[in-house]
Amino acid sequence: MALSRFDTPAENTWCPGCGNFGIQNALKAALEAENLDPHEVLIVSGIGQAAKLPHYVNTNGFNGLHGRALPAALGAQVANQNLKLIVATGDGDALAEGGNHFIHNIRRNLDLVHLLHDNQVYGLTKGQASPTTPLGQATTLQTDGVRVVPINPTTLALAANCTFVARSFSGDPAHLKAMIQLALNHKGYALIDILQPCPSFNKVNTLKWYKEHIFKLDENYDPTDKVKAFEMSLKWGEADGIPIGVLYQENRPTFLESFIHISKEPLALRPREPEALQSILDTMTIK
């Protein structure tokens, strides 16, 4: 395989057959296709197997706390909106510990690409149920089956008024690359719910299972129809199949565009004059 400028020498510790490899390769291919340089990209993550992605892609990277990737991403974007911002989380990282951040940063319409690695279990901590694990499915912890109705990331995102909602599959690299490129060129919050196998802990939603149930949205599908997008987001499993593609897209001002004083020039590039703050600091000094 040809070397990419987005390759790193870091030792990869994902399990053999993990869907994260497909996501990593599709992301690097999309960044190459968009002619981005490593210094122009920032990948922010939390904790988990998916959150190791910044280690394995040669860009700027930041590992935050479990479920807290989006607050860190918001801070980074306020400091330098010139960076192409990518957030990488697992389904647990984004929707359990990070559930409130997920909803409210979608509402803000941050300008970022959110790669949600959705393997329907907690892969790093040995396979317990995540928020997307199907009802009744047995796991290493819920041995008699999950008793909580799962969250559908795409439906939740639509309800929170996300401006770009897509679903893709780690086992279809060409489709995933195309979705990432579309997301990179969208101005606003671009969510891609990426279905992926976890061969170590999810013995139900395997690569074979996904290939038997996934279908691509046809060329006549209208991604501006929100009612239809909700309908497509809810299709799942044996009876309906699982549609992949851009479910919904709209244009709306981004979060930073509503702040005139920081929307034009990145804070990180402005001259720093610490002495200008001295008078303020002096008022805080205890005498």
VOFI-642197 format. One line per 2 residues: number of its first residue (from 1); their letters; for each residue x negated, y negated, z negated of N, C-alpha, C. Coordinates in steps of 0.001 Angstrom, whole numbers, plus 524288, in hexadecimal, padded with zeros to 5 digits. Layout:
N
NUM) a) X Y Z X Y Z X Y Z | ...
END
This chain:
287
1) ma) 7FCB1 804A5 80000 80000 80000 80000 7FC89 7FB24 80000 | 7FDF4 7F735 80338 7FAEB 7F26A 8037D 7FB2D 7EF84 7FE4E
3) ls) 7F6CE 7ED20 7FCDB 7F6A3 7EA27 7F807 7F9BC 7E51F 7F8A5 | 7FC4C 7E387 7F474 7FF43 7DEB6 7F463 7FC9F 7DAE5 7F0A9
5) rf) 7FCFA 7D5DF 7F1CC 7FACC 7D201 7EE22 7FDD8 7D1E2 7E912 | 80250 7D4AC 7E8F1 8056A 7D505 7E42D 8043F 7D9FE 7E113
7) dt) 80069 7DD0F 7E2D4 7FEBE 7E1A5 7DFDC 7FB6E 7DFF8 7DB37 | 7FB86 7E321 7D70F 7F826 7E22F 7D28B 7F53D 7E73F 7D142
9) pa) 7F0D7 7E6D2 7CE73 7EDEE 7EB83 7CCE0 7F00D 7EE03 7C7E6 | 7F440 7EBE4 7C5B9 7F656 7EDE7 7C0C9 7F822 7F38C 7C159
11) en) 7F6FD 7F6BC 7BD67 7F8CA 7FC27 7BD6C 7FEB6 7FC48 7BCA5 | 80168 7FF00 7C025 80721 7FF41 7BFE3 808CC 803C8 7BC68
13) tw) 80C2A 802A6 7B897 80DCD 806A8 7B4DB 8137E 80842 7B573 | 815EF 806DA 7B9D9 81B3B 808C7 7BACF 81B19 80EA2 7BBDE
15) cp) 81F5B 81141 7BAA5 81FAA 816E7 7BB8A 81FCD 81811 7C167 | 81D8C 81C73 7C316 81E03 81DFD 7C898 823C4 81E63 7CA37
17) gc) 82505 81C2E 7CEB1 82A5F 81C55 7D0A4 82DD7 817F8 7CEBD | 82BC3 81483 7CB72 82ED9 8102C 7C961 8306C 80C77 7CDC9
19) gn) 8353F 80A89 7CD90 8370D 806C9 7D172 83442 8019B 7D146 | 83177 80090 7CD04 82E8B 7FBA2 7CCA2 82A73 7FB1C 7D0EB
21) fg) 8284A 7FF7F 7D2B5 82466 7FF3E 7D6E3 826C7 7FD00 7DBE3 | 82B86 7FEB2 7DD24 82E2E 7FCAA 7E1C1 82F4C 7F6D9 7E152
23) iq) 830B8 7F527 7DC99 831C7 7EF9F 7DBB8 82CC0 7EC73 7DC3E | 82893 7EE60 7D9E6 82387 7EBB9 7DA42 821CF 7EB22 7DFF7
25) na) 82226 7EF4D 7E2EB 82063 7EF28 7E85E 823D1 7EB94 7EBAF | 828F4 7EBBD 7EAC1 82C7F 7E858 7EDB8 82B87 7E29E 7EC75
27) lk) 82A72 7E179 7E77D 8295C 7DC10 7E5FB 82465 7DA1E 7E8A0 | 8203D 7DD38 7E876 81B5C 7DB8C 7EAF1 81C24 7DAC2 7F0D0
29) aa) 81F17 7DE3A 7F345 82019 7DDB3 7F8E3 82339 7D8C8 7FA0A | 82700 7D789 7F6A9 82A34 7D2DE 7F777 826F8 7CDEB 7F6C1
31) le) 8238A 7CDDC 7F2D8 82034 7C94E 7F1FA 81C7B 7C880 7F68F | 81A69 7CCC7 7F89D 8170D 7CC6B 7FD43 81A1F 7CA4B 801E7
33) ae) 81ED5 7CC5E 802AC 82203 7CABF 80729 82387 7C500 806D9 | 823FD 7C2FB 8021D 8255C 7BD78 80167 82093 7B9E8 80161
35) nl) 81BF5 7BC32 80255 81701 7B948 8029D 815D9 7B62C 7FDA6 | 81749 7B881 7F93E 81615 7B615 7F43B 810A9 7B7C6 7F26B
37) dp) 80DF7 7B45B 7EFC6 808EE 7B5A9 7ED72 809B7 7B6F8 7E7AF | 8065A 7BA3D 7E572 806FD 7BBC5 7DFF7 80792 7B73A 7DC30
39) he) 804AF 7B2F1 7DD18 804F3 7AE87 7D96F 80A1C 7AB93 7D9C6 | 80D3D 7ACA5 7DDC4 8123C 7A9F3 7DE70 816C0 7ACC6 7DBC9
41) vl) 815A8 7B14D 7D982 819C7 7B4AA 7D760 818E3 7B58B 7D194 | 81D28 7B59B 7CE97 81CF4 7B6F9 7C90E 820E9 7BB49 7C803
43) iv) 81F19 7BF9C 7C5AD 8229A 7C3CC 7C402 822E8 7C3B0 7BE12 | 827A9 7C32E 7BC06 8289C 7C317 7B664 82BA8 7C7F9 7B4EF
45) sg) 82A2F 7CA6C 7B0A5 82CED 7CF27 7AEFF 82D72 7CF4F 7A91B | 83053 7D318 7A72C 830F2 7D3EC 7A198 82DA3 7D885 79FDC
47) ig) 83038 7DC7C 79DC0 82D94 7E13A 79C03 8305F 7E5E6 79E70 | 82D77 7E9ED 79FDE 82FC3 7EE9C 7A22D 82C83 7F071 7A6C3
49) qa) 82E28 7F4BF 7A929 82B52 7F6AE 7ADBE 82B99 7F2C9 7B23A | 8303C 7F0A1 7B335 830C5 7ECB7 7B756 82D71 7E7F1 7B63D
51) ak) 82CEB 7E6A7 7B13B 82A20 7E1EA 7AFB4 82440 7E24E 7B07D | 82250 7E6E8 7B1F4 81CC3 7E766 7B33A 81B80 7E553 7B8B1
53) lp) 81F7E 7E3E9 7BBA7 81EA9 7E246 7C113 81A95 7DDF3 7C1A9 | 81A69 7D9EA 7BE3F 8165C 7D5E1 7BEEB 810CD 7D7FE 7BE9C
55) hy) 8100F 7DC78 7BBFC 80AD9 7DEC8 7BB99 80920 7E104 7C0E2 | 80CF2 7E288 7C40F 80BCC 7E593 7C8C5 80C8E 7E290 7CDDA
57) vn) 80D93 7DD7D 7CD6F 80E04 7DA2D 7D210 80A93 7D563 7D128 | 80732 7D441 7D4C9 8035C 7D011 7D42E 805E2 7CABB 7D51E
59) tn) 80870 7C8BC 7D104 80A9C 7C376 7D106 809B4 7C138 7CB94 | 80B82 7BC79 7CAA2 80BE5 7BAAC 7C542 80FCB 7BE36 7C273
61) gf) 80EC1 7BF68 7BD81 81244 7C2EA 7BAAA 812E4 7C153 7B504 | 81779 7C292 7B2D4 81876 7C177 7AD4C 81BD4 7C5D7 7AB16
63) ng) 819F0 7C85F 7A6F4 81CFA 7CC3D 7A40C 81F38 7C9A2 79F31 | 82453 7C9A2 79EAC 826C6 7C759 79A18 82890 7CB80 79641
65) lh) 82C8E 7CA41 79339 82ED2 7CDDF 78F75 83339 7D0FA 79200 | 834CC 7D525 78F64 838F2 7D875 7916D 83E0B 7D559 791D3
67) gr) 84011 7D4F7 7968F 844EA 7D226 79774 8444B 7CC4F 79816 | 83F78 7CA5A 797DB 83EA8 7C4B6 797D5 83BA2 7C2CE 79C9E
69) al) 83BF0 7C5A6 7A0E2 83932 7C3EF 7A59A 83B6E 7BED6 7A7B6 | 8408D 7BE48 7A790 842FB 7B9B6 7A9FD 841D5 7B498 7A72F
71) pa) 841C3 7B45E 7A1F4 84025 7AF75 79F77 83A99 7ADDC 7A0F3 | 83706 7B1AA 7A142 831B1 7B078 7A2DF 83199 7AE93 7A889
73) al) 834D0 7B0FD 7ABD0 83516 7AF62 7B14A 8372D 7A9D4 7B1C9 | 83B14 7A886 7AEA0 83D2B 7A335 7AEA7 838E7 79F4A 7AD34
75) ga) 835EC 7A075 7A91A 831B0 79CF6 7A790 82DB2 79C40 7ABD7 | 82C5E 7A092 7AE75 82888 7A050 7B2B7 82A97 79D0E 7B73C
77) qv) 82FA4 79D93 7B857 831CE 79AA3 7BCB4 83225 794CC 7BB80 | 83363 7937D 7B6B6 83367 78DFC 7B532 82DF0 78BAF 7B5CC
79) an) 829F3 78EB7 7B473 8248D 78CD0 7B4D4 822B9 78C63 7BA78 | 82445 79028 7BDC8 82256 79011 7C32E 82632 792D1 7C6CD
81) qn) 829D9 78FD4 7C8DF 82DC5 79210 7CC61 82BA0 79351 7D1C8 | 826A4 79205 7D2C4 8244B 7936B 7D7C8 8230E 7993A 7D82C
83) lk) 822A7 79BE7 7D3BD 82186 7A17F 7D3CF 8264E 7A48F 7D595 | 82573 7A88F 7D8C8 829A7 7AC2E 7DA2C 82A4D 7AFD2 7D57E
85) li) 82EC4 7AF71 7D2EC 82F96 7B1FF 7CDE3 83289 7B720 7CE8B | 8303A 7BB56 7CC79 8329C 7C087 7CC9E 832E6 7C295 7C70D
87) va) 83766 7C484 7C591 83826 7C6DF 7C069 83909 7CCB7 7C128 | 8361E 7CFEC 7BE4C 83698 7D5A1 7BEA9 8384F 7D7BE 7B965
89) tg) 83CD2 7DA55 7B951 83EC2 7DCA0 7B475 8411B 7E1F9 7B588 | 8415F 7E524 7B172 84469 7E9E5 7B1C7 84A10 7E8B8 7B073
91) dg) 84D62 7ECB1 7B0E7 852F0 7EBEE 7AFBB 853CC 7EAF7 7A9E9 | 850BC 7ED80 7A695 8512A 7EC7B 7A0FF 84F0B 7E726 79FA0
93) da) 84A7F 7E5ED 7A1A6 847E5 7E0F0 7A0B1 84B73 7DC65 7A222 | 84E1D 7DCC5 7A693 85150 7D86F 7A885 856A7 7D82A 7A604
95) la) 8590F 7DCB2 7A4FD 85EA1 7DCC5 7A3C1 85FD9 7DDFB 79E12 | 85C22 7E015 79B2B 85D02 7E111 79596 85A82 7DCA6 7927E
97) eg) 8556B 7DD19 79156 852A6 7D8F9 78E7A 85318 7D3B1 7913D | 8532A 7D3CC 79677 85346 7CEE2 79970 8588B 7CD6A 79BA2
99) gn) 85CB7 7CFC8 799B6 861E0 7CEF5 79C0E 863AF 7C952 79C2D | 8630F 7C68A 797D8 864BC 7C10E 797C5 86169 7BDB1 79B5A
101) hf) 85C51 7BEBC 79B72 858E7 7BBC4 79EF8 85A73 7BCAD 7A4A9 | 85BDB 7C184 7A5E1 85D86 7C2ED 7AB2E 8623E 7BFA5 7ACCC
103) ih) 86639 7BF89 7A981 86B0D 7BCC2 7AACB 86A0F 7B6E1 7AB50 | 8676B 7B4A0 7A790 86722 7AEE5 7A766 86321 7ACA4 7AB33
105) ni) 85F23 7AF9A 7AC8F 85B8E 7AD9D 7B092 85DCD 7AE46 7B602 | 86147 7B1FD 7B6B8 86449 7B235 7BB99 867BF 7AD59 7BBF9
107) rr) 86A3F 7ABF8 7B7A6 86D8B 7A74A 7B793 86A5A 7A271 7B8E8 | 86596 7A23C 7B6ED 86238 79DB5 7B80C 86096 79D8F 7BDCE
109) nl) 8608C 7A20E 7C048 85EBE 7A295 7C5B3 858FF 7A126 7C641 | 855BC 7A3C0 7C304 8501B 7A335 7C3B2 84E9B 7A4FC 7C92E
111) dl) 84A8E 7A2BD 7CB45 848BC 7A42D 7D080 844AC 7A886 7CFF7 | 8468B 7AD63 7D01E 8430A 7B1D7 7CF60 8453E 7B6B5 7D1F4
113) vh) 841E7 7BA9F 7D268 8437C 7BFD0 7D43A 8432A 7C37C 7CF89 | 84781 7C5DC 7CE2E 847AF 7C97F 7C9C6 847FB 7CF11 7CBE2
115) ll) 843B6 7D1F8 7CB45 8438E 7D77A 7CCCF 8451A 7DAB6 7C80F | 849D5 7DCCD 7C82D 84BC5 7DFE1 7C3CD 84AD6 7E5A4 7C50C
117) hd) 846E0 7E7F7 7C2A3 84584 7ED71 7C378 84981 7F0C6 7C07B | 84D29 7F30D 7C33B 851B5 7F57F 7C0BA 85174 7FB6F 7C134
119) nq) 84EF6 7FDF8 7BD53 84EB1 803BA 7BD62 8526A 8063F 7B987 | 855A2 8030E 7B705 859EE 804D4 7B3AA 8582E 807A3 7AEB1
121) vy) 8534D 806BA 7AD1F 8515B 80892 7A80D 84D1A 804D0 7A63E | 84B83 8055B 7A14C 846C8 802BF 79F77 84234 80669 7A09E
123) gl) 83F2D 80521 7A4B2 83AF9 8089B 7A64F 83630 80872 7A2CF | 834DC 803D4 7A0B6 8301D 80359 79D9A 830AE 80609 79854
125) tk) 83561 805C3 79614 83639 807CE 790CD 83914 80D07 790DF | 8381E 80FFE 794FB 83940 81596 79535 83EE9 81716 79633
127) gq) 841B4 813CD 7992D 8466D 815AC 79BB7 84B9C 81511 79902 | 84BEF 811B5 794FB 85116 810DD 792B2 85479 80DB4 7966D
129) as) 85989 80D7F 7955C 85D30 80AC5 798D3 85C01 804FB 79907 | 85CB0 802C3 79D9D 85C4C 7FD22 79E64 861D3 7FB03 79F5C
131) pt) 86272 7F5E5 7A009 867AB 7F3C9 7A11D 86A16 7F5AF 7A634 | 866F4 7F7E1 7A9CC 8692F 7F9AE 7AEC6 869CD 7FF9E 7AF0E
133) tp) 868AD 80273 7AAD5 86955 80820 7AAD8 86F22 8097B 7AB38 | 870A6 80CF2 7AECD 87630 80E38 7AF74 878AF 81097 7AA91
135) lg) 87DA1 80F8B 7A9E2 880A1 811B1 7A595 8807D 817A7 7A5C2 | 87F42 81A11 7A15B 87F2D 81FC0 7A0FF 87A09 82249 7A25A
137) qa) 87659 81F56 7A49E 8715C 821A7 7A62F 86DF3 822BC 7A16D | 86BCD 8276A 7A110 86867 828DE 79CB9 862F7 8269F 79D94
139) tt) 86087 824D6 79959 85B39 822D4 7998A 8580D 82562 79536 | 8531E 823E0 794C5 84FCC 82620 790B4 85198 824A3 78B3C
141) lq) 8546C 8204F 78AC3 8567E 81EA0 785B1 85C4F 81FCB 78533 | 85F47 81E63 7893A 864F2 81F76 78939 865CC 824EA 78B83
143) td) 86465 828DD 78879 8644C 82E3B 78A83 869B5 83059 78BC3 | 86DB4 82E23 78952 8730B 82FDE 78A84 875DC 82C1C 78E2B
145) gv) 872EE 82896 7909E 87529 8250F 79485 875ED 81F88 79295 | 87532 81BD1 7961B 875E7 81646 794E3 87BB7 81529 79411
147) rv) 87CEC 8121D 7901A 8825E 8110B 78EC2 883DA 80B55 78F99 | 88088 8087C 7924C 88179 802F3 7934D 881D4 80210 7992E
149) vp) 885BD 7FF14 79AD4 8865F 7FDE0 7A067 881AC 7FAB1 7A24A | 87F64 7FC11 7A6C1 87AAC 7F951 7A894 87BD5 7F3DC 7AAB0
151) in) 877C7 7F0A6 7AACD 877F8 7EB8E 7AD5C 876AA 7EC45 7B31C | 87987 7E995 7B674 87837 7E962 7BC00 8756C 7E42C 7BCF5
153) pt) 8704D 7E440 7BDF8 86D63 7DF50 7BE6D 86F6E 7DBAC 7C2A8 | 87106 7DDDC 7C715 872C5 7DA82 7CB5B 87813 7D806 7CA20
155) tl) 87B94 7DAF8 7C7B3 880A4 7D8C8 7C63F 88000 7D48A 7C226 | 87CA9 7D58E 7BE50 87BA3 7D1AA 7BA3D 8794E 7CCB8 7BC96
157) al) 8759E 7CD55 7C027 87328 7C8CD 7C2A4 87723 7C5A0 7C5BF | 87A8B 7C843 7C889 87E9A 7C580 7CB79 88238 7C278 7C7DB
159) aa) 883A3 7C4E0 7C378 88715 7C245 7BFC2 88483 7BD7B 7BD5B | 87F48 7BD93 7BCFC 87C5B 7B918 7BADC 87B0A 7B511 7BF13
161) nc) 87D19 7B5E0 7C3D9 87C5A 7B23E 7C83C 876C5 7B21D 7CA52 | 87467 7B6AD 7CABE 86F3C 7B71F 7CD1D 86F9D 7B5B2 7D2E7
163) tf) 86BA8 7B2EB 7D4D6 86BF3 7B102 7DA39 869D6 7B4DC 7DE45 | 86741 7B90A 7DC88 86568 7BD19 7E025 86578 7C241 7DD2F
165) va) 868B6 7C5D9 7DEEE 86935 7CAEF 7DC54 8687D 7CF2D 7E064 | 86480 7D26F 7DFA3 86370 7D6A9 7E34C 86275 7DBB9 7E04F
167) rs) 862FE 7E000 7E31B 8619B 7E518 7E0EE 85E37 7E7DB 7E4F8 | 85A27 7EA8D 7E31B 856CB 7ED7A 7E6A4 8550F 7F27B 7E3F4
169) fs) 8515D 7F52F 7E671 84FDF 7FA71 7E4BF 84A06 7FB11 7E575 | 8475E 7FCC8 7E15A 841AD 7FD5D 7E1A2 83FFE 80170 7E59F
171) gd) 84371 80509 7E6FE 84236 80919 7EAC8 842EA 8077A 7F06C | 84463 80292 7F15B 844EC 8007F 7F6AD 84190 7FB91 7F700
173) pa) 83C73 7FC32 7F7D9 838E1 7F7B7 7F790 83A0D 7F36A 7FB7C | 83BD5 7F4D1 80020 83CF5 7F0D2 80410 84191 7ED74 8024D
175) hl) 845A0 7EFF2 8003B 84A2A 7ED02 7FE60 848AF 7E98F 7F9C3 | 845BB 7EBB8 7F614 84441 7E8C0 7F173 840C8 7E41E 7F2E1
177) ka) 83D18 7E4F5 7F661 839CB 7E09E 7F82E 83D2A 7DC45 7FA87 | 840FE 7DDBF 7FDC7 84466 7D9DE 80042 84786 7D6DD 7FC29
179) mi) 84979 7D996 7F82A 84C72 7D6F2 7F405 848FD 7D327 7F0F9 | 84420 7D4BA 7EFE3 8409A 7D14D 7ED08 83F52 7CC6D 7F044
181) ql) 83E91 7CD1F 7F554 83D82 7C89C 7F8AB 8421B 7C4D4 7F8C0 | 846D2 7C6E4 7F91E 84B70 7C380 7F8FD 84BC4 7C0A0 7F3C9
183) al) 84A9A 7C36D 7EF8C 84AC9 7C10C 7EA5A 846A1 7BCCC 7E9D1 | 841F2 7BDC8 7EBE7 83DC1 7B9E9 7EB9B 83F2B 7B4E0 7EE77
185) nh) 8427C 7B54E 7F257 84404 7B0C3 7F56E 8492A 7AE54 7F3AB | 84B5D 7B077 7EF7F 85023 7AE35 7ED4B 84EBA 7AA22 7E937
187) kg) 8515A 7A5B2 7E94C 8507A 7A19B 7E568 85460 7A269 7E0F5 | 85287 7A49E 7DCAD 855F8 7A5BA 7D847 854D2 7AB13 7D605
189) ya) 85822 7ACC3 7D274 8575D 7B1C2 7CFCA 858BA 7B640 7D380 | 854D6 7B95D 7D4CD 85591 7BDB9 7D869 854B1 7C2DB 7D57C
191) li) 858E3 7C5A0 7D478 8588F 7CAA4 7D1B9 85897 7CF1F 7D5A2 | 854E0 7D2BB 7D4FF 8550D 7D7A3 7D7F1 85546 7DC18 7D3FA
193) di) 859AC 7DEB4 7D3B8 85A40 7E358 7D06D 857EE 7E7E4 7D382 | 85358 7E9C2 7D1D0 85077 7EDB0 7D4D3 85141 7F312 7D252
195) lq) 85427 7F65F 7D4E1 85515 7FBAB 7D2F7 8501D 7FED5 7D3C2 | 84E8C 801AB 7CFB5 849AF 8049B 7D01D 849F2 80984 7CCB9
197) pc) 8476E 80DB3 7CE5F 8474C 8126C 7CB28 84364 811F0 7C6B3 | 84485 814A7 7C270 840C2 81571 7BE34 84021 81B5C 7BDB5
199) ps) 83C46 81DA1 7C06C 83BCC 82356 7C08F 83A8F 825BF 7BB45 | 83895 8229C 7B7A3 8373B 824B9 7B27B 83C04 82557 7AEF3
201) fn) 83FB8 8218B 7AF35 843DB 82184 7AB46 8496E 8215E 7AD6A | 84A24 81FFF 7B248 84F71 81FF6 7B479 84FDB 82457 7B880
203) kv) 8521E 8289F 7B6DB 8527C 82D3F 7BA3D 8578B 82D55 7BD66 | 85AC3 82947 7BCD5 85FBC 828F6 7BFB0 85F20 8257C 7C47F
205) nt) 85D85 82094 7C3A9 85D0E 81CCC 7C7EF 857A1 81D36 7CA61 | 856D8 8217C 7CD28 851D1 822BA 7CF8B 85159 82026 7D4ED
207) lk) 84CBB 82083 7D735 84BF7 81E88 7DC7D 84FD5 82113 7E041 | 8509E 8261E 7DFCF 85452 828F1 7E326 859DF 826FF 7E23B
209) wy) 85B47 8262D 7DD4A 86097 8246C 7DC02 861A5 81F1E 7DE75 | 85DEC 81B7F 7DDE9 85EA7 81655 7E02F 85F39 816AB 7E61B
211) ke) 85BEF 819C2 7E89C 85C22 81A13 7EE51 86153 81C49 7F03B | 863C2 81F86 7ED09 868D0 821D4 7EE7F 86D5C 81E13 7EDB4
213) hi) 86C97 819F7 7EA98 870F1 81688 7E938 87078 810F6 7EB41 | 86BD8 80F56 7ECB4 86B11 809EC 7EE69 86CA5 80932 7F41A
215) fk) 86F12 804B5 7F53A 87003 8032A 7FAAF 86F0D 7FD51 7FB33 | 86D87 7FBAA 7FFE2 86C4F 7F62A 800D7 8712D 7F32F 80298
217) ld) 871B8 7EE6D 800A5 875F2 7EB0A 8026B 8755B 7EA1E 80848 | 879AF 7EA44 80B18 87945 7E9B1 810C7 878B6 7E3F4 8124D
219) en) 87782 7E321 8173D 87641 7DDE5 81928 87AF3 7DA3B 8190D | 87FAA 7DC54 81897 8845D 7D914 81872 885D0 7D757 812EC
221) yd) 882DF 7D934 80F0E 88405 7D7B9 809AA 882D5 7D1EC 808D9 | 88652 7CF2A 80628 885C8 7C990 80539 883EA 7C893 7FFA6
223) pt) 87EE6 7C718 7FEE4 87CE1 7C64F 7F99C 87EAA 7C13A 7F710 | 881E0 7BE26 7F9C5 883F6 7B961 7F75F 88954 7BA51 7F4F2
225) dk) 88B76 7BEFD 7F5A2 89097 7C061 7F385 88FD5 7C2AB 7EE0B | 890EE 7BF8D 7EA15 88FC8 7C138 7E4C1 89364 7C596 7E2EE
227) vk) 89829 7C57C 7E491 89BCC 7C9A9 7E31A 899EB 7CEDB 7E54F | 89841 7CED4 7EA2D 89628 7D38E 7EC93 89120 7D53C 7E9DF
229) af) 88E04 7D173 7E847 88923 7D2AB 7E589 88A45 7D58F 7E071 | 88E35 7D3B7 7DD83 88FC0 7D67E 7D8C1 89162 7DC15 7DA05
231) em) 89461 7DCA9 7DE21 89630 7E1DE 7DFAE 89196 7E572 7E0FC | 88DCF 7E371 7E3EB 88946 7E697 7E55C 885E3 7E7D7 7E09A
233) sl) 88579 7E41A 7DD02 88233 7E4F0 7D868 88446 7E965 7D503 | 88957 7EA44 7D534 88BCF 7EE33 7D1D7 88BB7 7F3AE 7D42F
235) kw) 88A47 7F418 7D926 88A13 7F949 7DB90 88572 7FC55 7D95E | 88667 8011F 7D7C9 8823C 80436 7D564 883A0 80A00 7D570
237) ge) 87FD9 80D30 7D6BE 8804A 812C2 7D5B7 882BC 81610 7D9EE | 884F5 81A64 7D83D 886B8 81E88 7DBBE 88AE2 81CAA 7DF94
239) ad) 88EC7 819DC 7DD98 89340 81889 7E0E2 89226 81408 7E49B | 88FA0 80FEF 7E2B0 88F19 80B22 7E5BB 889D3 80A75 7E85A
241) gi) 885E1 80D5F 7E696 88094 80C3D 7E85A 87E97 80749 7E5B9 | 879BB 805D3 7E6F1 87752 80138 7E48C 87551 7FDAE 7E8E3
243) pi) 877CD 7F92A 7E9BF 87602 7F5A6 7EDE6 87111 7F2C1 7EC59 | 86D75 7F23D 7F005 868CA 7EF18 7EF2C 86875 7EADA 7F359
245) gv) 86631 7E67E 7F1DA 865DB 7E1FE 7F551 86709 7DD11 7F23B | 8679E 7D8B7 7F4FE 86903 7D3CA 7F270 86EE1 7D3C8 7F18F
247) ly) 87078 7D431 7ECAB 87606 7D443 7EB5A 87863 7CEC9 7EB95 | 8754D 7CAE7 7E9E3 8776E 7C59B 7E99D 87307 7C1A0 7E9EE
249) qe) 87428 7BD32 7EC7C 87063 7B8EA 7ECBB 87349 7B3C6 7ED78 | 871A5 7AFD4 7EA8C 873B5 7AA8E 7EB30 86F5F 7A69D 7EA12
251) nr) 87030 7A1CE 7EBC7 86C79 79D9F 7EAC9 86EA1 79A0C 7E687 | 86B5C 79906 7E2A4 86CDC 79599 7DE5C 867DF 79322 7DC35
253) pt) 86817 78E4D 7DA50 8634F 78BDA 7D834 860E4 78F2B 7D3E3 | 85BBE 78F45 7D3D1 85900 79245 7CFCB 858B6 78F1F 7CABD
255) fl) 85717 791CA 7C69B 856D6 78F6A 7C16B 8535E 78A90 7C15B | 84EA8 78AFE 7C382 84B02 7869C 7C336 84CAD 78204 7C69C
257) es) 84FC4 78313 7CA9A 8518A 77ECF 7CDFB 8551B 77AFB 7CB1F | 8572F 77C9B 7C69F 85A90 77921 7C39D 85775 775A4 7BFDC
259) fi) 85240 77663 7BFB1 84EE9 77332 7BC56 84B3D 76FFD 7BFCB | 84CB4 76B2B 7C0CA 849DE 767F2 7C484 8442B 76735 7C2F1
261) hi) 84326 766AC 7BDDA 83DDF 76564 7BC1A 83A09 769EA 7BCA8 | 83BFD 76EBB 7BD7F 83857 7731C 7BE44 8393D 77603 7C364
263) sk) 83CEF 7742E 7C685 83E3D 7770E 7CB4B 83AA5 775CB 7CFDC | 837B2 77181 7CF82 8348C 76FD2 7D3F2 82EE8 771B7 7D3B0
265) ep) 82C7B 77107 7CF35 826F7 77258 7CEA7 8263B 77611 7CA0C | 8238F 77A6F 7CACD 822BD 77E17 7C67D 81FFE 77B8E 7C1D7
267) la) 821CA 77CB9 7BD3A 81F58 77A9C 7B886 8199E 77C3D 7B831 | 8187F 78101 7B9F7 8132B 78306 7B993 80F42 77FDA 7BCBB
269) lr) 81112 77CFB 7C0A6 80D96 77A06 7C411 80D3B 77446 7C29F | 81023 772A5 7BEAA 81005 76D1F 7BD2B 80B3D 76C01 7B9BE
271) pr) 80935 7673D 7BA16 804BE 765DB 7B6BA 80633 76638 7B0FB | 802A4 76844 7ADE9 80392 768BF 7A84F 800CD 76452 7A571
273) ep) 803A4 761BD 7A20E 8017B 75D6C 79F0A 802DB 75E37 7994C | 7FFFB 761A1 796AD 80130 762D3 7912C 8013E 75E02 78DB1
275) ea) 7FDF1 75A2E 78EF9 7FDAC 75582 78BAF 802D3 7527E 78BA5 | 805FF 7532A 78FC5 80B03 75073 78FFB 80EC7 75263 78BC3
277) lq) 80DB9 7570E 789B9 8110F 75940 785A7 80F3C 757D9 7802B | 80AC8 75549 77FCD 80883 7546C 77AA3 80C09 7512B 77719
279) si) 80E8D 74D39 77950 811E9 749F1 7760E 81671 74D0D 773D3 | 8185C 750CA 776E6 81C9C 75421 774FA 81A92 757C9 770BF
281) ld) 815FD 75A09 771A5 813B4 75D8F 76DCD 81284 75ABB 768AF | 81108 755C3 7692B 80FD1 752B8 76482 81486 75223 760F0
283) tm) 8191F 751C8 76344 81DE7 75136 7601B 81F44 75638 75D3A | 81CF5 75AA2 75ED9 81E0E 75FA2 75C64 81A03 760FC 7582F
285) ti) 81616 75DBC 757C2 811F2 75ECF 753FE 813B9 75D7B 74E75 | 812F6 76126 74AD8 81454 76043 74562 81000 75D22 742CB
287) k) 8117C 758BA 7408E 80D92 75551 73E20 80E34 7556D 7382F
END
